[in-house]
Amino acid sequence: MRKLPRVLVVEDEPAIAELIAVNLRHNGFAPTIAPDGVVAQRELDDVLPDVILLDWMLPGESGAVLARRWRQHERTKGVPILMLTARSDEADKIQGLDAGADDYITKPFSTQELLARIRAVLRRRAPQTVSESVHIGDLHLDAATHRVLFRAQECKLGPTEFKLLHYLMTHAERVHARGTLLDKVWGDHVYIEERTVDVHIKRLREALGQAAVMVETVRGAGYRLTIQGLPAGQQ
């Protein structure tokens, strides 16, 4: 029997949580409801879900705080997180993405939109096509071991940043628009905003340390990976 994708619904409003759970069950998912971060953590410790639907406003710790913590934990850092919130300002969206959310959906939302976004993040979680190792200057990406080294020092990258770096390295010295990166790295779908690329580029640069200068912003066009970004004598 096919295993149903597990969805942890972290939502403190019972009516909303139950409505989401009912629609998930009717569409081939196995939902579990947690009303706050304490219960959610207990559920995560018990069984790791395939995706987390995380409300921003929760009793106790907020969804943003929980997302940031789970992103930093080895066991949960790869679980897709979809933030649910009534906050619609761009600054709030960026804050949610910066905290570690993979996507962001504003209340009220339609059932079909929610299901489409869940399926989208699950598609992106599917096995990646990154299969070749790449070397540019002192930057080495080993696809087999999923490690990135710069001058023999390991850079700790999340799964999305790893795939993003792999694409940039295999297409070095070219300028890539945000829309192109979304299609090539995240997949060809319409639910992820282009600003998401900026957040992951920021994370990538933070993880690369001294090699961050190799990831250039081309104003009005997109991003490019180049060895020219390194100071003279370090290329």
C-alpha positions as CSV (number, residue, x, y, z in Angstrom):
1,M,0.0,0.0,0.0
2,R,1.3,3.5,-0.9
3,K,2.4,5.5,2.1
4,L,0.4,8.7,2.5
5,P,2.5,11.9,2.9
6,R,2.4,13.0,6.5
7,V,1.5,16.6,7.2
8,L,2.0,18.2,10.6
9,V,-0.5,21.0,11.0
10,V,0.6,23.5,13.7
11,E,-2.5,25.7,14.2
12,D,-4.0,26.9,17.4
13,E,-7.5,27.7,16.1
14,P,-9.4,24.3,16.3
15,A,-11.9,25.2,13.5
16,I,-9.2,26.1,11.0
17,A,-7.0,23.1,12.0
18,E,-9.8,20.6,11.6
19,L,-10.9,22.1,8.3
20,I,-7.3,21.8,7.0
21,A,-7.1,18.3,8.3
22,V,-10.4,17.2,6.7
23,N,-9.3,18.5,3.3
24,L,-5.9,16.9,3.6
25,R,-7.4,13.5,4.4
26,H,-9.8,13.8,1.5
27,N,-6.9,14.5,-0.9
28,G,-4.5,11.7,0.1
29,F,-2.6,13.1,3.0
30,A,-2.2,11.9,6.6
31,P,-2.5,15.0,8.8
32,T,-1.6,15.4,12.5
33,I,-2.7,18.5,14.4
34,A,-0.6,20.3,17.0
35,P,-2.0,23.5,18.7
36,D,1.3,24.9,19.8
37,G,5.1,24.5,19.6
38,V,5.3,22.1,22.6
39,V,2.9,19.6,21.1
40,A,4.4,20.1,17.6
41,Q,7.9,19.3,19.0
42,R,6.6,16.1,20.6
43,E,5.0,15.0,17.3
44,L,8.3,15.7,15.5
45,D,10.3,13.7,18.0
46,D,7.9,10.8,17.5
47,V,7.5,10.8,13.7
48,L,9.1,13.0,11.2
49,P,6.5,14.4,8.8
50,D,6.9,15.0,5.1
51,V,5.8,18.6,5.3
52,I,4.9,21.1,8.1
53,L,2.0,23.6,7.9
54,L,3.0,26.2,10.4
55,D,0.8,29.1,11.7
56,W,2.8,32.2,12.5
57,M,0.7,33.4,15.5
58,L,0.8,30.6,18.1
59,P,0.5,30.6,21.9
60,G,4.0,30.5,23.4
61,E,6.7,30.5,20.7
62,S,5.7,32.0,17.3
63,G,5.9,30.0,14.1
64,A,8.9,32.0,13.0
65,V,10.8,31.0,16.1
66,L,9.9,27.4,15.6
67,A,10.8,27.4,12.0
68,R,14.2,28.9,12.7
69,R,14.9,26.3,15.4
70,W,13.8,23.4,13.2
71,R,16.0,24.6,10.4
72,Q,19.0,24.6,12.7
73,H,18.4,21.0,14.0
74,E,20.0,18.2,12.0
75,R,16.9,15.9,12.1
76,T,14.4,18.5,11.0
77,K,16.4,20.9,8.8
78,G,15.3,19.1,5.6
79,V,11.5,19.0,6.3
80,P,9.6,21.5,4.1
81,I,7.8,24.2,6.0
82,L,4.8,26.1,4.6
83,M,4.0,29.2,6.8
84,L,0.4,30.0,7.3
85,T,-0.4,33.6,8.4
86,A,-2.7,36.5,8.2
87,R,0.3,38.8,7.7
88,S,0.4,39.9,4.0
89,D,3.1,42.6,4.0
90,E,6.2,41.9,1.9
91,A,8.4,42.5,5.0
92,D,6.5,39.8,6.9
93,K,6.8,37.4,4.0
94,I,10.6,38.0,3.9
95,Q,10.8,37.5,7.6
96,G,9.0,34.2,7.3
97,L,11.2,33.0,4.5
98,D,14.3,34.2,6.4
99,A,13.2,32.1,9.4
100,G,13.4,29.0,7.2
101,A,10.0,28.6,5.6
102,D,10.0,27.1,2.1
103,D,6.8,28.9,1.2
104,Y,4.3,31.3,2.5
105,I,0.5,31.4,2.2
106,T,-1.7,34.2,3.4
107,K,-5.1,33.6,5.2
108,P,-7.7,33.3,4.0
109,F,-6.7,30.8,1.4
110,S,-8.5,28.3,-0.9
111,T,-8.2,24.6,-0.3
112,Q,-7.0,24.1,-3.9
113,E,-4.2,26.7,-3.4
114,L,-3.1,25.1,-0.2
115,L,-3.0,21.6,-1.7
116,A,-1.1,22.9,-4.8
117,R,1.5,24.5,-2.6
118,I,1.9,21.4,-0.5
119,R,2.4,19.3,-3.6
120,A,4.9,21.8,-4.9
121,V,7.1,21.7,-1.8
122,L,6.9,17.9,-1.8
123,R,8.0,17.8,-5.5
124,R,11.0,20.0,-4.6
125,R,11.8,17.6,-1.8
126,A,11.9,14.6,-4.2
127,P,15.4,13.2,-5.0
128,Q,17.5,15.8,-6.7
129,T,19.2,15.4,-10.1
130,V,22.5,16.7,-8.7
131,S,24.8,13.9,-9.8
132,E,28.1,15.5,-10.9
133,S,30.9,17.0,-8.8
134,V,32.1,20.5,-9.7
135,H,35.3,22.4,-9.0
136,I,35.8,26.1,-9.7
137,G,39.0,27.6,-8.2
138,D,39.2,26.5,-4.6
139,L,35.5,25.8,-4.4
140,H,34.6,22.1,-4.6
141,L,31.1,20.6,-4.6
142,D,31.0,16.8,-4.2
143,A,27.6,15.5,-5.3
144,A,28.3,12.0,-4.0
145,T,29.0,13.0,-0.4
146,H,26.8,16.2,-0.5
147,R,29.7,18.3,0.7
148,V,31.0,21.7,-0.3
149,L,34.6,22.7,0.5
150,F,36.4,26.0,0.1
151,R,40.1,25.8,0.6
152,A,39.7,22.5,2.3
153,Q,37.2,24.0,4.8
154,E,33.7,22.5,4.7
155,C,30.7,24.9,4.1
156,K,27.5,23.8,5.7
157,L,24.7,24.2,3.1
158,G,21.0,23.3,3.4
159,P,19.5,21.1,0.6
160,T,18.1,24.0,-1.4
161,E,21.3,26.0,-1.1
162,F,23.3,23.0,-2.2
163,K,21.2,22.5,-5.4
164,L,21.3,26.3,-6.1
165,L,25.1,26.3,-5.8
166,H,25.4,23.2,-8.0
167,Y,23.3,24.9,-10.7
168,L,25.3,28.2,-10.5
169,M,28.6,26.3,-10.6
170,T,27.6,24.1,-13.6
171,H,26.5,27.3,-15.4
172,A,29.3,29.6,-14.1
173,E,30.0,33.1,-15.6
174,R,26.4,33.3,-16.9
175,V,23.8,35.7,-15.5
176,H,20.6,33.9,-14.3
177,A,17.3,35.7,-13.8
178,R,15.4,34.8,-10.7
179,G,12.6,33.2,-12.7
180,T,15.2,31.0,-14.4
181,L,16.6,29.9,-11.1
182,L,13.1,29.1,-9.8
183,D,12.5,26.9,-12.8
184,K,15.8,25.1,-12.7
185,V,16.4,24.8,-9.0
186,W,12.9,24.7,-7.5
187,G,11.0,23.3,-10.4
188,D,8.6,24.7,-13.1
189,H,5.6,25.8,-11.1
190,V,3.9,29.1,-10.4
191,Y,3.5,29.2,-6.6
192,I,6.9,30.4,-5.4
193,E,7.6,34.1,-5.5
194,E,10.8,35.3,-7.1
195,R,11.9,37.1,-3.9
196,T,12.4,33.6,-2.4
197,V,15.5,33.3,-4.6
198,D,17.0,36.4,-2.8
199,V,16.5,34.8,0.6
200,H,18.3,31.6,-0.5
201,I,21.1,33.5,-2.2
202,K,21.6,35.3,1.1
203,R,21.7,31.9,3.0
204,L,24.1,30.6,0.4
205,R,26.5,33.5,0.8
206,E,26.4,33.2,4.6
207,A,27.3,29.5,4.3
208,L,30.1,30.0,1.8
209,G,32.0,32.5,4.0
210,Q,35.0,33.9,2.1
211,A,33.8,32.3,-1.1
212,A,30.6,34.4,-0.9
213,V,32.1,37.0,-3.2
214,M,31.9,34.5,-6.0
215,V,28.1,34.8,-6.0
216,E,27.5,38.2,-7.7
217,T,24.4,40.2,-7.9
218,V,23.9,41.6,-11.4
219,R,21.6,44.6,-10.9
220,G,18.4,44.4,-12.8
221,A,19.3,41.0,-14.2
222,G,19.9,38.3,-11.6
223,Y,22.8,36.4,-10.2
224,R,26.1,34.9,-11.5
225,L,28.8,32.7,-10.0
226,T,32.3,33.8,-11.0
227,I,35.8,33.2,-9.9
228,Q,36.5,36.9,-10.8
229,G,34.8,37.8,-7.5
230,L,37.8,36.6,-5.5
231,P,40.6,39.1,-4.6
232,A,43.7,39.0,-6.7
233,G,46.0,36.2,-5.7
234,Q,43.2,34.1,-4.3
235,Q,41.8,32.8,-7.5
